[in-house]
């Protein structure tokens, strides 16, 4: 779905989120990820979200929380073996791949995740607790037309608009990673951990300097990704795979893995399906059952 095809109500929601981010006092953690992509198929993408569960939980529980279509998708985003069971403990943070839609100069996860209100819930507890600070209660209220955050009903379904982006960075395609800053972190350490630069992190998040970083702040971190040699006519022709992860494509028949050794994946070798390509370079491209 392109921005031109986006439902009018969703466009108005993204505009409302822009206003919330602009009006929120410093330190609250409201985030607005710039996304100016407007070309067909450029205004939607697959983004990654760093989810740090507030309590010990399982992969199955995280999958249910974010309404992921398959257990394998969660394994792929985190580079976990396909044999990992749903009952396995969820690492923290866990990478969650979600669809992102850009409109009005900003991006938010499209339609997912949603959350059904339970007895005793508050918007702030949902934002800071259940979704580990990826959004603020103001974001949730604006996205769901909740005029009074203190008046919510049990059973009411809420869309949780996690900030995201689809824009290239420095002219290069990247996978944007929504990352909540942990206590004690620094811009230098974050840049090093994710193979980017301090200047890029500061510019992308419109930060005046590294000293302005706050624990709990939601950052847009660009992850360099492997490109692919998939045909330009294929549905997944714009496939981007971050380092240390893989993606299952072709109806789960092909595993495309990314290694920083060559920054390339999903090669095609003489048209032979199921060939092991680039194994010595640490790239896994295999035909699966």
N, C-alpha and C positions, 0 to 999 in steps of 0.2 A: 504494500500500500504506500503510495507516495503522498507527499504533503497535500498535493492537489486533490487527492482522493480521500483525505482524512475526514472523518465525520465532523461537521461544524461544531458539535458540542465538545469534541476533543480539542479542536483548535482553541476554543474559548477557554477550556480548562488550562491549556498550556500558557495562554496569556495571563490567566489568573495566577498561575504559579510564578510567572515573571514578577508580577506585582508583589506577591508574598515575599519573594527573595529580596526584592528591592526594599521592602518596608521592614524586614526583620532586623532587629538590633544585632550589633556585632556580637559574635560568640554564641549565638543561638544554634548555628549549624545549618541553617537553611541554605541549600545549594542550588545554583542555576548553572547547568552545563551548557555552554554556548554550542549551538548546532545550526549552522547556516546552510546546510545541504538542502538544495531544492530541486536538483535535477531528478528526472525519473529514476527510480530505484536507488538513488543516493540518499534520500531522506529517511530510509528505513535500513536497519542493519541488525546484527546480533551483537549486543554488548555484554560485558561481564560485570558482575556485582560481587564484591567481597562481603560475605555474610559471616559474622562471628557470633554464633549462637550464644545467648546469655547463659544457658545451662547446657550440661552434657545432653547430647541428642544423637539421633541416628541419621544416616543418609536418607532413609525412607521418610523420616519426619520432615527433613529439609525439602525433599522433593514435593511432598504434599503441601507444605507451606507456600512454596512458589509455583505450585501447579505445573511442574515440569512434565512433559509428555512421556518421558521415559527415564528409567534408572540409568541406562547407558549414557544418556546425555550428561548427567551429573558426573559420572565416572570420567567421561571424556574431557570435560572442562578442567578436571583436576589431575589428569594424567594417571588416574588410578587403574589398576588391572581390571579387565572386564569380568574377572572371576570374583570381584569384591561384592559381597552380599548386601542387600538393602539394610540389613540389621547392623551393619558395621558402624562403629562410632564415627561421627562426622568430624573431620579435622577443622581447625579454626585458625584463620578464616577459610571459608570454603568458597570456591568460585562457582557462581551460578550464572548460566547463560540465559539472557532474556531478550526478547525483541524490543528494539528501540525505535521510536518515531520522533522525527524532528519537525517542528512547525513553529513559526513565529520567532525563530532565532534561538529556540531552546529545545532540549530533548528530554523525554520521559519514557519509561518503560511502557509499552503498548498493551493495555488491557490487563496485564498481569504485573505483579500478583494482586489478588483480591483477598479480603479478610472478612469473615463473618463475626460480628460483635457478640461477645459472650457476657454473661452476668459479671459485673465488677470491672469490666474494661473501661478505660478512658483513652482518648485519642493520644495523649502523651505517653501512656503506658504501651500502647500499640506501636507508636513510633520509636520510642527509645528502648523498649523492652523486647517485644516480639520481633521487630525488624531491626533491632540493634543499632538504632541511630542513623539508618540509611536515609530517613526522611524526618521531618519535624511534624508535630501535630498540626501546625499551620498549613503545611503542604497537603496533608490528608483532608483537612477541612475544606480547603480551596478546591481540590480536585473533585470532591463529592458534594459541593454546594451545601456544606454544613454551616449554617449561619452562626450557631452557638455550639462551640466544641463541647460544652458541658451537657448538651442535650442530644444524646445518641441512644438508639434503641437496640435492645438485644435482638439478634437475628438480622440486623441491618448489614448489608454487604457493602464494603468499602473498597475502592480501588486505591492501591498504594503506589503513588507515582514516583518511583525511584529515578533520580536524575541520571541521564546518560547522554551519549553523543555519537554521531556517525561521521563527523568531520575528519578529513585527513589532517595530519600534523606535519608542518614543514614540507608540504607537498607529497607526503608519503601516506599510504593507507595504514591505519593502525586499528587495534581493537581497544576501545575505551573501557577502562576499568574503574568502577565506582568504589572508592576505597575510604573507609572510616579511619582516621588517624588515631593510632593507639597512644596511650600515655608514654611520654619519654621519647617519642619519635622526632626526627628532624627532617627537613627537606632534603638534606644531603643523603641521609640514610635511605629515605624513600626512593630517591632518584637512583641510588646505587642498587637497591634491591630489585628495581624494575627496569634496569638497563636503559635509563633515560638520563636527562640532565636536570640540574637544579633550575636552570634558566627556563627549560621547557615546562616544568611543573609550575613554576611561579607565573609564567605567562599564560598558561592554559587556565589557571585558576584565578587569574587577575589579582595576584597577591603582590603587595608593594615590596616585600622582602621576606627572607626566610624566618625572621623573628616573629612574623605575624601568624605563623602556624599555631593552631590550637588543637589540643587533644579533643577528639570527637568531631573535628571538622571533616566534612565529606569532600574528598578530592577527586578530580578527574585525572587519572593517570594513564598515559598512552602506552600500550603494550605493543612492541614491535611484533609483527606477525609474519609467518611464512606465506608467500604467494603460491599460487598453484598454476598448473598447466592445463586446467580443465577447459574444455571447449567453450568458446565465447557464446555458444547457443544453449549451453546447459543451464538448468534452473539455478544451480549453485555455482555459477561462473565467478561470482565475486567472493568466493570462499576465502576467509582469512583465519589462520590458525595460530594462536599465540604460542610462544616458546614454552615447552614443557607440558603441552597438552595435545590432544588429538580430536578429530571430528569424524563421526561416522556418516558417510554419505552414500549415494546410490542405493537408497533403501536399506541402509545398514550393511551393504555388501563390501564397502571399501572403507578402510581406516586410514585417514590422512593425519600423520603425526608431524610435529614441528620440532626441529632441532636448530639451535643457534649456530651449528657447524656450517650449514649452507644457506639457511633461511629460504628453503624451497620445499614444497611438498606436492603430493598428488601428481607426480610425473606420469607420463604415458610412454611406455617403452615398446616401440614397434607394434602398438595396438594390441599387445598381449594382455588380456585381462588377468588379474590375479598375480602378475609378476611382482617379485620383491625388488623394489627399485630404491637405489640409494641407501641400502642397508648399512654399508660401511660408513656412510655419513650420518648415521643415527636417525634416519628417516624411516618410519614404518608406513608402508603402503601395501596392504595385504587384502586379499579377498577373504571374506568371512562367510560362515555358513548362514 
